[in-house]
Amino acid sequence: MIADIADPAAFSIHPPADALDGVPDGPALDRLLFSRIVGLAAQHPGGVTASLGLARGALAELIQRHAAGFAHLLPMLQSDIGPDHSGEDAIEEEDLRAFLLDHRAAGTVEEEWLAAIVARRTLGPNHLWQDMGFANRRELNAMFRRHFPSLVALNSGDMKWKKFFYRQLCEREGLMLCKSPNCEVCDDFSACFSAEDGDPLSALARVARGEGA
């Protein structure tokens, strides 16, 4: 059953009790975050694989390794004999996947999955931690510290991740994205660095109910 966009609670995946006082590390972090990712994607009307930018085989392996709570999805994935593709890429996805993999920590398959997932979910309308299905931005930052630590060092000012990615891609292409010589004197400083504690999903819900933003 697809979640109703008019109900923000339908998009909320609550953390387990042992994660409420802090974000776990190591394999426990992977289990937590991949379960959140699959949980939100399972509600996507376009399908789980297209929502995550992963082929069915990769998604099945991810679930088996890190998201056993979604094992009920496996028969559907494994019995589907159609093309094993991950949906059509947006124009920037290939470049963003490559950029992320340039900063991977250990060359693991999990990093390949996350590069594809982040590149696809970056296209969403909300804060990246919400579009990933995470409980808060701390979980997103923990993911980057574990699997892409040099990205965290590169984003030393803690710029919002979507802004940071597009700025990096533009700089790679030699394009000028910012009108100011540095962030400190930029009129849009708050748009790039302000807190992400707000809830854009509730704004979408109000629009869906005809109440305005």
N, C-alpha and C positions, 0 to 999 in steps of 0.2 A: 504493500500500500504506500502510495506516494504522500509525503508530508504536505500539508496545506501551508502555503507561504504566508497565509494570514495568521498563522499561529507560531510565533517565535519559539515557543517551548518545544515545538516539534523538531527544531534544529538543535536543541540543547542536548549534549551527550554528557551526563554528569560523571565526574571522576569517581573512582572507587574511594572508599573511606581512607585507605592508607596513602592516598595521593593528595588528600585535602590539605595537609599541613606542609606540603612541599612537593616538588617535582622529583620523581625517582631518576635514577641514572642507569647506564648500562643496558643490558637486555630488558630489564623491567620497563625502562623508558620506551624502548622499541615496542614492546607489547602494548603499553598504554596508548602510544600515539598512533600506531597502525590500526588499533581497534577503533580509535576515534575517527580516523580517516575513512575506514571502510564503513563505519556506522553511518556517517553523513552521506557518503557516496551511494549507499544502498537505497537512500530515499530519492535519489536524483531521477527525474523523469526521463533523462536521456540515456540511462543505463549506467551501471557501475563502471564498466571498463572505459567508456567514453568520458565519464566524469573525472576519472583519474589519469587518463592518458596512458593506461597500461593495457597491454594485450591480455587476453583471457588466461593464457598459460602463466604469465607473470603474476597476475592477480591471484590465481589459485595457489601458487607457491607462497605468496605473501601471506595469504590467509592460513595456510597450513603451518607456517613458521611462527607467525606473530599475532594472529587474530582468530584463535580457535573458536571464539564465541560466534563467529560468522560462518562456521563450517556448513551450515544449511545452504549457503550459496554455492558450494562446490559442485553438487550434482548438475546444477544449471550451467555452470561454467564449463565443466568437463564433458557434458553430453552435447553441447552445442557444436555442430559440425560446420557451421558457417565460417566465413573468413575471420581469422584471428587478428583483428586489427584494433587499434586503440582510439578510433575516432579521428576526425580530420584536424590537423594542426592549425592553430592560428599562425599568423605570419611570423611572430616573434618566438614561438615555442622552441623551435630547433636551436636558435641562438641561446636562449635562456637555459635549456638543458645542457648545452655545451659549456656555458659559463659556470653553472653549478658543478659540473663534473670536473672542471679545471681546479676546483677547490675542495674536492672530496678528501676525506681523511684517510681511508684505508683501502679503497678499491673494492669495496664489498658490493654485492648485488643490492643490498638495502639502499645504498647511496644511488644506484642507478634507478631504483624504483622511486626514491624520493625526488630525484631530479626531474623525472617525468611528472610526478604528482604535483610538485610545486609549480612547474612550468604551466600545467593545465589549470590549477586552482588559482594561480595569480590572475587569471582572466576574470575571476568572479568579482562581484560588486562590493564586497565587504572588506573589513580588515582581513589580512591573510590568515591570521590565526583562526578566524571564524570560518573562512572559506575552506580551511583544512579540517575543520571539525573539532578544533582544540578548545579547551576550557578557558584559556587565557593566553596572553602573549608570552608569559614565562615558559609555557610548554613549547611554543614555537622557537624561542631563543635556545631552549635546552636541546631541541632537535638540531639546530644549526651548530651549536657548540660540540655536540657529539659527532655529527657526520660531516660538517663543513666548517671546521673551526677557523680556517683562514678567512672565510667570509665574515665571521664575527669580528676578527681583527681589522679587516678592511672597512667594515661598517662601524668604526670606532665611535662615531658620534651617535650611534643608535638611531639612525634614520629609519623611518617606516620602511619595511622590507620591500613592498611593491615599488615605492619611490626609488629606493636604493637600486633595485634590479634594473629598472628602466634607465636610470641615470648611468649605470655601468655599461649597459648595452649601447646607449647613445655615445658614450665616450669611446667605446671600442670602434664605433663607426666614424669617429671624428666629428660627431654632431654636437652642437651647442644646445643643451637642454635648459640650462639655467641662465637667466639674464644678469645675475649678480656674480661678482668675482669670487665670492665665498659665501657659505651658508649663513654666517653670523650677521651679515648685512643685508640678507635677502628679505624682501617683503613677505615671501611665502614660507618663512621659517616654520611657523606653526603647522602648516599643511604637511611638512615633511617630518617634523620632530615631535609634535605634540603627543600627549598620551593617547593610547588606543583603548581607553576604558569604556568608550561609548558603545552603543549597540545598534549598528546600522540595520540589523535584521528587524528590530522593532519598528524602525521607520518604514521599512518595506511593508511590514504588516499593516501599519496604519494606512498606507496608500492602497493596499489591497482591499481594505475595509471601506475605502472612500472617505477617510477622515483627514486626508492631507498629510504632508510630511511633518 
